Amino acid sequence: QHSVLVGSERLGNGQIPIGCRGGGCGVCKVEVLDGEVMRRRMSRAHISEADEAAGMVLACRIFPRGDVTVRLVSAAEVAA
């Protein structure tokens, strides 16, 4: 099974930025709006426990368990 980031990349939509692919850089931060995902370990430097509880995750570290809807988190939101 592929991560949401890989799925987005394979669709060729270019909506989610690609960085390190391992959860360390934080550029692929998204909010899960709908659907269920399996989560792998993410850098707390980029995703706090509060972020994760609010549905903010790294697309490279989540794996869909069916249809999933995500929203890209903007750089301005990340800086806030």
PyMOL commands that set and color helices and strands:
alter all, ss='L'
color gray80, all
select helices_A, chain A and resi 4-11+49-53+59-61+75-79
alter helices_A, ss='H'
color red, helices_A
select strands_A, chain A and resi 29-34+37-39+56-58+62-64+69-72
alter strands_A, ss='S'
color yellow, strands_A
deselect
rebuild
show_as cartoon
